[in-house]
Amino acid sequence: MIRIGKKGWSDAMTIALIVAFIIIVLIIIGRGGLSMGSSWGSVPTGP
C-alpha cells in the first residue's frame, strides 16, 4: 500500500482523479450524443 504522507502526492492524485473523471464524462456524453443522433452536431446525417 502507498501511504499518503508526502506533499505533492495528494495533488497528483487529485489531478489524476479529475482528469479521469473528465475523460469518463466526455465518453458518456459522446456515446449519449451518438445514440441520440445529430443533437450534438457530431453526426450531421442521422435518422
Secondary structure, 3 states (H helix, E strand, C coil): CCCCCCCCHHHHHHHHHHHHHHHHHHHHHHHHHHHHCCCCCCCCCCC
